[in-house]
Amino acid sequence: MKLKPLIIALVSLLCVGAYADCPPGDLNGDCQVDAADLVLLANQWLTRRVGLAPPSAPGEGQEVGGASPTLPAAESADLNRDGLVNGADLALLSSQWYQKGCPIVINEVLAHAHGAASDWIELYNASSIPVDIGGWFLSDNKNDLKQYEIAAGTTVEPHGYIVFYEKTHFANPFDPGMHTPFAFTENGEAAYLYSGDDAAFPECLVEEPFGASETGYPFGRYLTSLGRYDFVTMSEPTPGAANSYPRVGPVVINEIMYHPAFNADAEYVELLNVGDGPVTLFDPVQMESWRLTDNVGIDLRLPTDVPVTLKAGEYLLLARDPQAMRRYSVPAGVQTLNWGSGKLDNRGGALRLLKPGDVDRGGTRYWIEVDYVAYSDGSHGQGFAGAIDPWPIDADGFGSSLSRLFATRYGNDPNNWQATIPTPGSVND
């Protein structure tokens, strides 16, 4: 297809909208979808992303009517991530025609500083153009977005960082931009960036919620294999630089049997200590144990009378019915606990391993997320790019379990899970 017909098809599908990040159709990195992006798509028409082939393709590197070249994923106009630049990508780009996004994102937040140290918020310019953020605002209150006004003339270079500190900036009475002082809470809230009536990017609002945190551990953006960013606990703070890897462990969700083939009660979740030393799943100061929860009613609080301690490399099985675990070859000595009422969702669910955090003045307990996995059954393509559910379908009642490929890598990503023979209490197959 030539460029002129592409433009005609595009203009016929005009649509207006807004993004809290650059629109997916922004191919040249200036945070808006326009003719420059259309030209890039036209130049890549019928090219392939390296290593990917659409389901209907005869074979890798081949296409009916001749061969199609390949491009690295980072350079490809394959917007729907099906492996080929074609009409589907044109339709996506056209649906975003003339849309602008917000080139500045909230990239990292430290909400639980140590001692006299400051909380801070890091912004990142995700675009290929310098962005003047003078007159933009920072806040932790959605009802008062203009708590701190960024100084005039403040520019963030392309793919650059800028950090604002509690004591230097947004809670400093001597900073003229401070309208209402604020600090982030270690119990979890949200950070806001608002552009106001900025001439280039008006009414840009970025909201980044986060949960409770431990001292010194920030939250930051992490790009998953799904092409989306999770805002998760990072392994170390990196203000003004690229984010560190997400914090993993010391205990992780290592295996999930959510839909057994023969006995519905044979569900289990396997935990594994990936740390270098023993971990007690109980806080003696708070007098509170760890918890496992899901999105459909499971809420297991681990024992407080005889707290569970896992040695390095040791497993713990949490089961719907410990008696039903007899069908599996569970090694002798592996601890198994009954989670009581509730069952895992066969369609897909969200599992959280939590440790106790602070209690506020109103008596509310806050919980720090240690691990989180939102799994699917492999058949819900509508929720994923390219309408393809990347989770393995063999774990959905066909005898396999979901097993973590690498225990020390980020868990909430389908590329770190596979369907294998159940191995509760031992090394994943």
N, C-alpha and C positions, 0 to 999 in steps of 0.2 A: 504494500500500500504506500502511495506517495504522501508527501507532507501535506499537500493541499486537501485531499480527502480526509486526512487525519484531523485537520483544523475544522473542517465542516462538521465532522462527527462530534468533535469536542464542543463546539459552540452550541450545538443542538441540545447539549446536556448540562447547561450552566446550572450551578447550585452555589448557594452562599452558606457559609458556616464559620465556626471558630474552633481553634485548637489551643490547648494549654501547652503545646510544644509545636515544633515545625510540622506542617501538614505532611502526611506520608508521601504525597505527590510532589513534594519539593525536592527535585533531583539535583539542582545545582547549589543547594545549601544556603539560599538567601532568605529562607523562611516564608516564601510565598510561591504560589503555583501560577505560572504564567507561560508566555510563549517560549521562554528560554528552556523550561522544563519539557515542553512539548517537542522542541527540536531534539533534545537529548533522547527522548523516548523514540522519536522517529528514526534517529540514527542507529538505535539498537533494535529496531523492529525485527522480530523472529530470532533474536539471539537468545542464548541460554546462559543460565548461571552455572558456574563450574560445579560438576558433581551432581547436578539435579536434572531430572527429566520429567516432564509432565506425564501423568498416568497414561495418556493416549498416545504417547510418542512411540514409534516403532523400536527405538533403541537409543542409547546415549550417543549424542553427536549426530543423529540422523533425523530427518524430517521429510515428510512426503513432499516431493518436488525438489529435493536437494539437501545438502548439508547446511546446518546452522551453526555459526560460531558461538563460542562460549565466552562469558565474562566473569570475573570475580564478583562475589555477592555484593561487595562494597561499592562496585562501580555499575551495578546492573539496575535497569529500570523495571525489574520484575517486582512490581508493587504488591501483588497478591501472593508472592513467594511460592508459585507453583512450578518454577523452574524455567519458564519461557516468557519472553516479552511479546505480548500479543493483545488482542482486543479486550481481554479482561483487564489488563493494566491500563489501557486507554480509557476504559469506562471509569476506573477508579480515579485516574488523573482528572478526567472531565468532571467528575462529581465534586472535585475540590477546586475547580477553576476560579482563579482570582481570590482564593482564600489566603489569608495570612495567618500565621501562627505566632507563638511567642518564642523568640530565639533564645531567651534567657530562661534557664531552668534552675530550680533549687536542687543542687547536686549533693550537698552533704550538710548535716545538722548535728552539732554536739549539744545535747540537751541536759547532760548530767556531768558538768565540769567538776573537777576535783579541787576542794578547798577554795583558795582565793582565785582560781582560774576562771576564765569567762566562758559562758556559753557562746556559740558562734554559728553563723549560717554562711554557707559557701554557695555562690551563684556561678553558673557556667554558661558561656555563650556557645550554643550548639550549632550556630550558623557559620557561614563562610564570610560574613561581613562584620565590621566593627559596629557595636551597638552602644549608643549613648543612653545610659540609664539614669541620668540626672533628672530628678523630679519623680522617679519611681518610688514605691513605698514598700517597706517591710513591716510585718505584723505577725502576731500570734492569735489574733482575734478577728473572726470573719465579720463581726459587726462593727469593727473599727479597723479598716484596712490601711489607714494612714497614720499609724503610730510612729513610724520612723520614715523620714523623707531623705532619700539619697541625694548627696550634694550635686549641684549643677556641674556639668562638664565631666562627670564620671563615665568613662568609656571602658567597655569590656571588649578586648580584641577578639578576633575570630578564634574559636576554640580555646578561649582564655578563661581564667578564673578570677574571682574577687571575693574576699572574705570580710564580713562585718561581725564585730565582736560586741558582746553585751556591754562591757565596761568602757570600751572606747567609743562605741557608736550608739546602739539603740537603748541603752540605759544610762547614758552619760549626760548629765544635766548641762554640760558645757558644749555639747554638740548642738548646733542650731537646728539640725534636722530632727532632733528628738522631740516629738509632740506628746507622746505618752510612753513612759518607760515600760519596758517589758523584759522578761527573761523566760526561757523555755522551762518546762517542768519535766523532771525525770519520770513522771508518771504517764507521760504521753499526751500529745495534743496535735496541733497542726501548725505549720509555718506557711506564711502567705507572702507572695510577691505580686504587686499590683502596679500597672503602668499608668493608671489614671487617664488623663487626656493627652498622653504622649502623641506627638505628631506622626511618628513613623509606625508605632504599634499601639494604638489606643485600646483602652479597656482590656488589656491583657491581664488575666488573673491566673496565677499558678498557686495551687493548694497542694501541700505535701503532708498528709497525716502520718503520724508515727506513734508507736506504742511506748511502753515503759522501757527504761534502759538502765544498764549498770554504769557505774562511774567510769568515765573516760572512753566509753564505746559510742561512736557516732552512728547515725543512720546515713545511708548514702544510696545513690542509684547504681543498680547492677543490671546490665543487659543480658537477658536470658536468650536461649535458643529460639524462643517464640517471637523474638524481635521486640519485646516489650521490656520496660524497665520496672524492676521491683525495688522498692525503697526499704532496705533491710539493714540490720546491724552489720557494721564493717569490722574487720579484724583489727584495724588501727586507724587513728585519725590522720587525715592527709590534707589539712587546709591549704588551699592554693595549688594543689597538684591533683593528678589523677587518683581516683579512689583506689583503696586497697581492695583485696578480695573479701567477700563476705565472711563474717565469722561463722565457723562451723564447729559445732560441739560445745562442750566436751562430750555430750551425749546426743545421739542422732536417732531419728526414725530410719531403720535400716531395711525393714521388710514389712510388707502389708499383704495380708490375705483378707480381701474384702468380700469375695464371692466364691466360697468353696464349692467344689463340683458336686459333692455327695451329701454333705452334712452342713446345713446352714449355720449350725452352732460352732463350727470349726474355724471361726474367724480369729485372727490374731494380729497384733502389731508387735514387731520386734524392735527393741531399743539396743543400742550398742555404745559402749564407752570408747570413743576414739581418742581420748586424751592420753597423757603420759603417766597418769597416776590415778588412784582411786577417787571416785566421785560419790558423795552421799546425797541422795535425792531428798534432802530434808534440810531446812534452815533452822539451826538450833537457836538463833537469835530471835527470829520471827515465830519459832515454834510452829512452823507450817511446812508441809511436804510439797513435792512437785505434783503436777497434774498432767493428764492426757485428756484432751477434749476433741470433739469433732463437731460438725455442723448439724447433726441430726439427733443429738441427745446424749452421747457418751460423755461422761465427766468423771473420770477415775482419779481420785486423790490417793496417792501412794501412802503406805503406812506411816503413822507417826509414832506408834508405840515401839515398834522395832523397825527403824528406818532402813531403807534399802541402800546398800553401798555396792557399787559396781567397780571392780578392779579394772585396770586398763585392759581393753580387749574383751571384757566380759559382756554377756548378753542378758537381757531381761525380756521375758515374754508377757505381754498383756493380752488376755484372752477373753472371749465372750463366755466360753465354757471350758475350763481346764480339763474336764473329763474328755471332751471331744478332741483334745490335743493328742490323745493316744494314737490316733490314726497316723500321726506324723512320727518320724524318727527323731525325737527330741533327746539330745544328749543328757545323760544323768547329771544332776547337780544344777541344771539351768533353772533359775527362779521363774515361776509362773504365777501371775496374779490375775484374779477374775475382775473384769471391769464392771460387773453388775449389769444393770439394765442398759438397753440400747443396742443397736447393731450398726455396722458400717454400711454406708450407702452404696448399693451395687452400681448405681449410675455414675458415681464419682463423688468425692467428698473432700473435706479440708481437715486435716489432722494437725493439732498443735501440741507441742510439748512445752510446758510452762513451769517456771520457777517463781517462788514468791518474791514480790517487790515490796514497796512501801505501803503503809496504811495512812490515808490522809486524815485530816482532823475530823471529818465526818464519819470515820470508821470504815471507809471503802478500801478494800484490799486491791492492789494493782499487781499484775502478773507480767513477768518478763518472758518473752518468747525465746525459747532455746532452739526449737526447730519447728518448721512448718512445711507441710506438703499438701498441695491441692491437686489430687489425682483425678483422672477421668477413666472411663471404661473403654476408650478407643472408638466410640461411636457417636460423639457429639461434635461433628465437624463444624457446625455453625458457630461454635465459640472460638474457632482458631483460624489463622490465616490460611488462605487457599481452601477453606472448608474441609481441611484434613485434620482429624484428631490424632496427635502424635503419640498418645499413650497406647501401649500394647493391648490389643483386644483379648489376647490369650489369658489374661488374668481375670477376665469377666466370666467366671463359671466354667472354664475349660480345664481346670486343674492346676494352673500355674499361680504363682504369687507375684506381686510386684517386688522386685529386689533392686536395691541401690547398687549401681555399678561401682562407684567410688565413694566410700564412706566419708572421706574427708573433703569432698567437693560439695558445692552448693546443692541443697536437696530439692528445692521447689522448681525443678526444671525437668521436663520429661526426657531430656537427653541424658540424664543421669539415672534412668530407671529402665529395667527390662523385665519381661515376663519369663520366669524360670521355674524349675522344679522347687517346691517348697522346702526350705532348709531352716526351720525355726530353731534358734539357739546355736547355729553353727554358721560357718563361712558361706556366703551366698554362692550359688552355683554359677 
